[in-house]
Amino acid sequence: MKIVVAVKYVPDATADRTFSADNTVDRVGVDGLLSELDEYAVEQALQIVEAGDGDVTVLTVGPEQAADAVRKALQMGADAGVHVQDDAIHGSDAFATSLVLAKAIEKLDYDLVVFGMASTDAGMGVVPTLVAERLGLPAVTYANEITVDSDTVKIVRDGDVATQEIEATGKLVLSVTDQTGEARYPSFKGIMAAKKKDVQEWTLEDLGIDAGSVGLDNAWTKVESFEPRPPRTAGEIVTDEGDGGAKLVEFLASKKFV
């Protein structure tokens, strides 16, 4: 089975994240990494191939630094990578991003497309379904458990009030949750092997996409303004002189906690 895993390069959640001058997420001036939720997608794709036969190609769309996300997936065990990089993509929303991903996937030989459940920087979770629509494929989403038998994919999806078992056959788009099992850490052997693996770099021209159909000016949603989170203020120390309990209740009441 040939599997394409779409991954995203995101700002490190532990870093001082901010926005650029055009109110888009700064992905260049801060430390970034492979989205943690996408690591689960890479892991499930690797397990499917290891249980049978095939290969895993990792696909990302992003700036030059996004190559780090591809590299991490290759170190985990993916076979090849594709990095779509074009200045015109900057500021694209979920709809434009899904267009770029779908066009890139169409150029690849695949049986299954795998996504994480969402990205850790946006959390929309709609891109897998948008890509499936553009490819004309069924979308099997939010899988907690996955079983693959030949070209049949069975998943278990846990909802708020029920657990669903879903089965689909043929080419499809799959998204997996963080409940599918821990992602592996790259081994030293995997890190060294990744240096020799093929990574293709594509532009919008390679995909036949008009630059005017993507980017910030074509986005349906934009951030109008932002301001840094205010610094934490010093806490209030309550000295217990026999009335500490009363002071505590008074403080909680002033904050409308009680």
C-alpha positions in Angstrom: 0.0 0.0 0.0 1.3 3.4 -1.0 0.5 6.0 1.7 0.8 9.8 1.6 0.9 11.5 5.0 0.2 15.2 5.1 2.1 17.0 7.9 2.5 20.5 9.1 5.3 22.6 10.4 4.1 24.6 13.4 5.6 27.0 16.0 6.8 25.2 19.1 4.1 25.6 21.8 6.8 26.2 24.4 8.3 29.0 22.5 7.3 32.7 22.5 4.8 32.5 19.7 3.7 35.7 17.9 2.4 37.1 14.7 4.1 38.8 11.8 3.6 42.4 10.6 0.8 41.2 8.3 -1.1 39.5 11.2 -0.2 36.0 10.1 1.4 33.4 12.4 5.2 33.9 12.5 6.6 30.6 11.3 10.1 32.0 10.5 11.2 34.0 13.5 10.3 31.3 16.1 11.4 27.7 16.7 9.2 25.2 14.9 8.6 21.5 14.7 6.5 18.7 13.2 3.0 19.1 14.7 2.6 16.6 17.5 -0.8 15.6 16.2 0.7 14.8 12.8 3.2 12.4 14.5 0.3 10.1 15.2 -0.6 10.1 11.5 3.0 9.2 10.6 3.0 6.5 13.2 -0.2 4.9 11.9 1.0 5.0 8.3 4.3 3.3 9.3 2.4 0.6 11.2 0.2 -0.1 8.3 3.1 -0.5 5.9 5.1 -2.6 8.5 2.2 -5.0 8.8 2.0 -5.5 5.1 3.9 -3.9 2.3 4.3 -0.5 0.7 5.9 2.8 1.4 5.1 6.1 3.1 5.6 9.6 1.5 5.4 12.6 3.7 3.9 15.8 2.2 4.1 19.3 3.7 3.3 22.9 2.6 5.2 25.7 4.1 8.3 28.0 4.2 11.8 26.8 4.0 11.9 25.8 7.7 9.0 23.4 7.0 11.6 21.0 5.7 12.3 20.2 9.4 8.8 18.6 9.7 9.6 16.3 6.7 13.0 15.5 8.1 11.5 14.4 11.4 9.0 12.1 9.6 11.8 10.6 7.6 13.8 9.9 10.7 10.7 8.1 12.2 10.8 5.8 9.1 8.9 7.4 6.2 10.5 6.6 2.8 10.3 9.9 1.0 9.2 13.5 1.3 7.7 16.3 -0.7 7.9 19.9 0.3 5.7 22.5 -1.5 7.3 25.9 -1.0 6.3 29.1 -2.7 6.2 32.7 -1.4 2.7 33.1 -2.9 1.3 30.5 -0.4 2.1 32.7 2.6 -1.1 33.6 4.5 -3.3 30.9 2.8 -6.3 29.8 4.8 -7.6 26.2 5.1 -9.4 26.3 1.7 -6.3 27.4 -0.2 -4.1 25.0 1.7 -6.4 22.1 0.8 -6.1 23.1 -2.8 -2.3 23.0 -2.7 -2.3 19.7 -0.8 -4.8 18.1 -3.2 -2.9 19.1 -6.3 0.3 17.7 -4.8 -1.4 14.5 -3.8 -2.7 14.1 -7.4 0.9 14.1 -8.6 1.8 11.2 -6.3 1.1 7.5 -6.6 -1.1 6.6 -3.6 -3.7 4.3 -2.1 -4.3 6.1 1.2 -4.0 9.7 2.4 -3.5 10.1 6.1 -3.8 13.3 8.2 -3.6 14.1 11.9 -6.9 15.2 13.5 -5.9 18.9 13.4 -2.8 21.1 13.6 -1.6 22.3 17.0 -1.4 25.9 15.8 -4.8 26.3 14.2 -6.9 23.4 15.5 -9.6 23.7 12.8 -9.6 20.0 11.8 -11.3 20.7 8.4 -8.4 20.2 6.0 -8.7 16.4 5.7 -12.3 16.7 4.6 -11.6 19.6 2.2 -8.8 17.6 0.6 -11.1 14.5 0.3 -13.7 16.7 -1.4 -11.2 18.1 -3.9 -9.9 14.6 -4.7 -13.4 13.1 -5.0 -12.6 10.6 -2.2 -14.5 9.5 0.9 -13.2 11.0 4.2 -13.0 8.7 7.2 -12.1 11.0 10.0 -11.2 11.1 13.7 -10.1 7.4 13.9 -9.1 6.2 17.4 -8.5 2.6 16.1 -7.5 1.5 12.6 -7.5 -1.9 10.9 -6.4 -2.3 7.3 -7.1 -5.5 5.3 -6.0 -5.2 1.7 -7.8 -2.1 0.4 -10.4 -2.1 3.2 -10.0 0.4 6.1 -12.0 -0.1 9.3 -11.9 2.5 12.1 -13.4 3.1 15.5 -14.5 6.7 16.2 -15.5 7.7 19.7 -18.1 10.5 19.8 -19.7 12.4 22.6 -22.6 10.0 23.0 -21.6 6.9 20.9 -18.8 4.9 19.4 -19.0 4.3 15.7 -17.4 1.6 13.6 -16.8 2.7 10.0 -15.6 0.7 7.0 -14.5 2.0 3.6 -12.9 0.4 0.6 -10.6 1.8 -2.1 -8.7 5.1 -2.1 -9.7 7.3 0.8 -8.6 10.1 3.1 -8.1 9.1 6.7 -7.5 11.3 9.8 -6.4 9.9 13.1 -6.6 11.2 16.7 -4.0 11.2 19.5 -5.7 8.1 20.9 -4.3 5.8 18.3 -1.1 5.1 20.2 2.2 6.9 21.0 4.4 7.9 18.1 7.8 6.4 18.0 11.0 8.3 18.6 13.6 8.4 15.8 16.4 6.0 16.4 20.0 6.8 15.7 19.8 4.5 12.7 16.7 6.3 11.5 18.3 9.7 11.8 21.3 8.6 9.8 19.1 6.9 7.1 16.9 10.0 6.7 19.9 11.9 5.3 19.9 9.7 2.2 16.1 9.7 1.6 14.7 11.6 -1.4 12.9 14.9 -0.7 11.3 16.7 -3.7 10.7 20.4 -3.7 7.7 21.7 -5.7 6.3 25.2 -6.4 2.8 26.3 -7.4 3.9 26.3 -11.0 4.9 22.6 -10.6 1.3 21.9 -9.4 -0.4 24.0 -12.1 -1.9 26.4 -9.5 -2.4 30.1 -10.2 -0.7 32.2 -7.5 -3.8 34.4 -7.4 -5.9 31.6 -6.0 -3.9 31.2 -2.8 -2.2 33.5 -0.2 -3.4 36.1 2.3 -5.2 38.3 -0.2 -7.4 35.3 -1.2 -8.1 34.1 2.3 -11.7 33.9 3.6 -10.5 34.7 7.1 -7.9 37.1 8.4 -6.6 38.2 11.8 -7.5 41.9 12.1 -5.4 42.7 15.1 -3.5 41.1 18.0 -1.8 42.1 21.2 0.7 40.2 23.4 -0.6 38.4 26.4 -0.2 40.6 29.5 2.5 39.5 31.9 1.4 37.6 35.0 0.9 39.8 38.0 2.1 39.0 41.5 -0.2 36.9 43.6 -1.8 38.1 46.8 -0.5 36.7 50.1 -3.1 36.2 52.8 -1.6 36.2 56.3 -3.5 34.0 58.6 -4.1 35.7 61.9 -7.0 33.6 62.9 -9.2 35.0 60.1 -7.5 33.4 57.2 -10.5 31.4 56.2 -12.7 34.4 56.2 -10.2 36.3 54.1 -10.0 33.4 51.6 -13.7 33.3 51.2 -13.8 37.1 50.8 -11.1 36.9 48.1 -12.9 34.1 46.2 -16.2 36.0 46.4 -14.6 39.2 45.0 -13.5 37.1 42.0 -17.0 35.6 41.7 -15.6 32.1 42.3 -18.1 31.5 45.1 
